Amino acid sequence: MFDSTEELAPAGAAQLAGLIEQNFAELVSAECRMLRLACAWADAHYLDSGSDEYLPLIQRACAWGGEGTPEVSEYCAAELGVLQGTGIMAARSLIADALDLRYRLPRLWGRVLTGGVRAWQARRIAEQTRPLSWEACADVDHALSDFVGMMPWPRFATILSATVLEADPALAAERAERARTMQDVFSFDSEDGLKTVVAKAAAGDAIWFLATVNRIAEILAAGGDSDPVGMRRARALGILAQPAEALRLLIEHQQDRTDQPSESAERVQAPSEDTLEDESDAASETEPGSTGEPDDHRSVSMEPRPAFDAKAARPRVVLHFHLSEAALGTGQAIVRPEDGDPLTFGELVEFLGRTGCLVRIQPVLDPTEIAPIDGYEIPQRLRAAVRVRQIADVFPFGTCLSPTMDLDHTERYVPMDYGGPPGQTRLGNLGPMARPVIVQKPTAGGKSVSPSQGISCTTHQTATSTWSPTKAPLPSAAPPSAPRSGTPPRRSQPQYPLR
């Protein structure tokens, strides 16, 4: 048992690093042992519903796992839950995940047994692949099992979702249709008299709604509203609840430059030449005897209102979708949006078709054609090329995906005046990093090298190294195992681009 009164003896950073690694290895081993015990528990309570001795009135056989997993007694989960201090449903989930891993995901199960994958990550994969058929689950197992643990879980979860969609398109379409029937908008009370509004809607509708909210918030700022952007966005929601007021604002500001709202505000407030020439028509505060107080009275204006231009009033939305050649050729591949979950090609076509807008497709950027430069500053085209190749933080298990991340020189930049070589700022020597990582890197003694394209190695002050993929793993990084007997050969890596 763990003695909470025992304190660790004073130790240096290197010794503590070793203890932390040892503790983590013991944690992974204990998690793996729990899954093995759950499998053994299921084996001890196996029931064959097809045997002559099966008595369903006494105890039924339940298949909690996916297709191809054995049945167990309906009562075994209750006792397992008591033994480990969890409820019945949690015990059922543990048994189902363990059986799915052993029978439906053997490659992943092997990595769990050797400590290469955390148990909770393997269980999440088993849960998401449970609705798949035996063959489709084998595809996912062969495509992703070698890459689990090479990147943070949120990024891998996106790849997993795309691979599940690709493994069974019919099931994906059925789940998408079922999700459409669950769309709704509702609100509930929040703190201090506020309400929280939640909407579950089509992706395209949600994007346009948020773009319109942002546009009205910009208009409010152009009109002199100095509140924070969050408050203006919340106020824009109330304005949209009054369609006439929202339409009036969009019409009046349809010609404003939405990319620079501050300049639009200055242009609206600046006096025109006609106003300067005709001072007799100036505002009432310039007339003698004026009190200087604002006048809320609005006379009927005889000036014609500007013609309504739907295209000008509509907010501008820029979206980035990554498609493979297979998606364009067959229309059956997976599409990766820059933000959000993966889509099928049909869902992308439906989304773009419902907008009713003019869609402009930008040309493909080939990162290999970007020439290196000698200076330290990074031009926009080179920054875009790095973004295409590496969209995530290259620091080990980095989770940042922001397009505004700093680009760090993998090998320290040396000015040419001090003997530095030319072409130091190039695609192979740049990697996106979050600002906190760059700040601590020099003081913590961290150093990064890129021994091969797509691989980044970070050396810590405690003389430990961590390898992490900076883009899609290369086929040579994890050679596929031989296919199981009776099953067709599997693809060696996922068709969905890793992020």
Secondary structure, DSSP 8 states (H G I E B T S, - for coil): ---TT-------HHHHHHHHHHHHHHHHHHHHHHHHHHHHHHHHTB--TTSTT--TTT--EE--SSTT---EETTHHHHHHHHHT--HHHHHHHHHHHHHHHHT-HHHHHHHHTTSS-HHHHHHHHHHHTTS-HHHHHHHHHHHGGGTTSS-HHHHHHHHHHHHHHH-HHHHHHHHHHHHTT-EEEEEE-GGG-EEEEEE--HHHHHHHHHHHHHHHHHHHHTT--S-HHHHHHHHHHHHTSHHHHHHHHHHTTTS-TT-HHHHHHHHHS--HHHHH-GGGS-GGGSTT-------------S------HHHHS------EE--HHHHHHS-SEEEESSSS-EEHHHHHHHHHHH-S---------GGG---BSSSS--HHHHHHHHHH--S--STT-----TT-EEEESS----GGGT--S--BSGGGEEEE-HHHHHHHHHTT-EEEEEETTEEEEE-TTS-EEEEESSS--GGGS------TTS----SS-SS---
